[in-house]
Structure formats: C-alpha cells, structure tokens
Amino acid sequence: MTKRDKCAKLSRMRLNPEALRVIRERTGLSKAELADRAGIDRTLVTRLENGERTGTPPVIVKLATALQCSQLAICSIEQPAEAVS
C-alpha cells in the first residue's frame, strides 16, 4: 500500500458510535472514566456515542489509546461513491 493509499484510507475513517459504545462497555468503563483516560470532556463521549458528533483524528487516537484498542476498532471506513453511468 502506497503512502497515497494510506492517506486516502485515513481520510475516509469515521468514528463508529456503536463500536465505541460496545468497546467501552466491554472494557467496563463508564463514559466519565473513558473521558478521564482520554483527556476529553464526558459530554463529548456521550455525543460521540449518540452520533451527534464525529471524532476528529486526534480524538480518535485518544479514545483508542484509552480503550487499548486500534483506531480501526472504533472506526468505520466509508466506501468511495461509485460513479453512476
């Protein structure tokens, strides 16, 4: 995979609210505990899990680190739109 391919893939990564919630619950963390570990506000965790906010790349990194999982585990990769002929 070329550097260009990696950049294109990263630009399509979006936080998956359901995956974030499931992994947080499986690790036994409350929203407040996850927020503390990630260094973000608890209300942001709630909004991310509710799909009201999208995670920026730095927030995704902080959450993945706090949950001890990969960034891909809490993200979805949007498929590029196919050309309509």
N, C-alpha and C positions, 0 to 999 in steps of 0.2 A: 504494500500500500504506500503510495507516494505521500509526501507532505501535503500536497494539494487535496488528495482524497481524505486525509485525516481532518484537515480544516473544514472541508465540506461536511463531513460527518458530524463534527462537533457543532457546527452552526445549525444543524437540524435537531440537536438534542434538546428535549424539553422535559422539565420535571414532571414525573408521573405522580399525581396526587395519591392515587390508590396504592401504588408501590411504596411511597413514602410512609403512608399510614401503616400499612401491613408490616414493613420492616421495623418501624418504630415500636409497634405493639409487640412484635416477636422478640425484640431486644428488652422488653419490659420497661421502656422509658415512657414517662409522661411527656406531654408537649413541653411543659416547663423545663423538665430535665434535659430534653433534647436541645431546647433553645439555649440553656446554660452551657451545655457542652459545645454547641456550635458557635456560641458567641453572637447569637441573633435574638431578636425580640420574640417572646412567646406568641404574640398576636400574629407575627409573620408565619410561624409554623402552622397556626390554625388556618390562616388564609391560604397557605400553600396546599395544605391537605384538603381544603374545601374547593380548590381550583380557582380561587378568587385572584390569586397572584401567580405569576410564573417566576421560577427561580432563575436568577442571574448565574452565570458561570461561577463567580466567587461563592455565592450562597450554596450552590450545588456541591462544590468542593468541601465547604464547611460541614454541610449535612452528611455527606458521605464519610468524611473523617470521623465525625461524632458518632455515626452509626456503625463504624468499622466495616463499611461495605464499599463496593466500587461505585463510581459515579453512574455507570450504566445500570446498576441495580435499581436506582431510583429515578431513572430517566426512560423516556420513550424516544425513539428516533423516528422523526417524521419522514415519510417516504416522499420523494420529489414528485410533484404533479406530472402526470404523463401528458404528453402533447395530444390534443384532440384533433383528429384529422377530419 
